[in-house]
Amino acid sequence: MFDRLFAGALLGLSGLIAWTAYHFEVAFQYEPLGPKAFPLILSAVLAVCSVWLIIKPSANKWAPTGAVLVKLISGVLLMTGYAFLFEKAGFIISTAIVGTVFCVLFGEQTKRAVLYSVTLSVVSYFVLKHVLQLNVPTGMLFGG
């Protein structure tokens, strides 16, 4: 029952995302596909998955424990903080900070979490910036 309610909410959310993305207006085209493509693709995937859950809900009766709920809420708060930090601190710093906290939250040692997150953020930045040629904020620290 909860699967279908959740899937219905996600289906509505996918429609909202698609409607919002469809109405994006950009003064100039700075990416090959434009700013509409990625959210429209994601909303289509979300809609297909939601319809699948409505048609064939899971038989699993698992319910999250308190520890799982804390991790889920922490994840939402972290991603909200990431959104606010992204422009000012830049991609590398904000991704490294959020990645480190996520790693520690899910049980990784702090030293390894920092190493993984910094490596991930630097490599991802160069792939996004130079290979995919996307506009990725560098942040105020690096002159952005």
C-alpha positions in Angstrom: 0.0 0.0 0.0 2.8 2.4 1.0 4.6 1.6 -2.2 1.7 2.8 -4.3 1.2 6.0 -2.3 4.9 6.7 -2.6 4.9 5.9 -6.3 1.9 8.2 -6.9 3.7 11.0 -5.1 6.9 10.4 -7.2 4.8 10.3 -10.4 3.4 13.7 -9.5 6.9 15.0 -8.7 8.1 13.7 -12.1 5.4 15.6 -13.8 6.3 18.8 -11.9 10.0 18.4 -12.8 9.1 17.9 -16.5 6.7 20.9 -16.5 9.3 23.1 -14.9 12.2 21.9 -17.1 10.0 22.4 -20.2 9.6 26.1 -19.3 13.3 26.8 -18.9 14.3 29.8 -21.0 17.9 30.5 -21.5 19.2 33.6 -23.3 22.0 31.6 -25.0 22.8 28.0 -25.5 25.9 27.1 -23.6 25.7 23.3 -23.7 25.0 21.0 -26.7 21.7 19.7 -25.3 20.7 22.7 -23.4 19.4 23.0 -19.8 16.1 21.2 -20.5 17.5 17.8 -21.6 18.8 16.4 -18.3 15.8 17.2 -16.1 13.4 15.9 -18.8 15.3 12.7 -19.1 15.3 12.3 -15.3 11.6 13.0 -15.0 10.9 10.4 -17.7 12.9 7.8 -15.8 11.2 8.7 -12.6 7.8 8.5 -14.2 8.5 5.0 -15.7 9.8 3.7 -12.3 6.8 5.2 -10.5 4.3 3.6 -12.9 6.2 0.3 -12.4 5.8 0.6 -8.6 2.1 1.3 -9.0 1.6 -1.7 -11.3 3.8 -4.1 -9.4 4.5 -3.0 -5.8 7.1 -4.8 -3.7 6.1 -7.8 -1.6 8.9 -6.8 0.9 7.5 -5.8 4.3 10.7 -4.1 5.5 10.4 -0.9 7.6 13.3 1.4 8.3 14.8 1.5 11.8 15.6 4.6 13.7 19.3 4.5 12.6 18.3 4.3 8.9 15.8 7.2 9.3 18.6 9.3 10.9 20.9 8.5 7.9 18.1 9.3 5.4 17.3 12.6 7.1 21.0 13.5 7.4 21.4 12.7 3.7 18.6 15.1 2.7 20.1 17.8 5.0 23.6 17.2 3.5 22.3 17.6 -0.1 20.4 20.8 0.9 23.6 22.1 2.4 25.5 21.1 -0.8 23.1 23.1 -2.9 23.7 26.2 -0.8 27.5 25.6 -0.7 27.9 24.7 -4.4 28.1 28.2 -5.9 30.1 30.0 -3.2 32.6 27.3 -2.3 32.7 25.7 -5.8 32.4 22.2 -7.0 35.7 20.8 -5.7 35.4 22.0 -2.1 31.6 21.4 -1.7 31.8 18.0 -3.2 34.8 17.0 -1.0 33.1 18.2 2.1 29.7 16.5 1.4 31.4 13.4 0.2 33.5 13.1 3.3 30.5 13.6 5.6 28.5 11.0 3.6 31.4 8.5 3.8 31.8 8.9 7.6 28.0 8.8 8.0 27.9 5.4 6.4 30.9 4.0 8.4 34.1 4.8 6.6 37.2 5.9 8.5 37.7 9.6 8.5 41.2 9.5 6.8 40.0 7.3 4.0 36.8 9.3 3.6 38.7 12.5 3.1 41.1 10.8 0.6 38.2 9.3 -1.4 36.1 12.5 -1.4 39.0 14.8 -2.4 40.0 12.4 -5.2 36.4 12.1 -6.4 35.8 15.8 -6.4 39.0 16.7 -8.3 38.7 14.0 -10.9 34.9 14.7 -11.3 35.7 18.4 -11.7 38.2 17.8 -14.6 35.9 15.3 -16.3 32.9 17.6 -16.1 34.8 20.8 -17.0 37.3 19.5 -19.7 35.8 16.3 -21.1 32.1 17.1 -21.0 32.7 20.9 -21.3 30.1 21.8 -18.7 30.0 25.0 -16.7 31.1 23.9 -13.2 31.6 26.6 -10.5 35.2 27.0 -9.3 34.1 29.0 -6.2 35.5 32.1 -4.7 38.6 30.5 -3.3 39.8 29.6 -6.8 38.9 32.9 -8.4 35.4 32.0 -9.6 
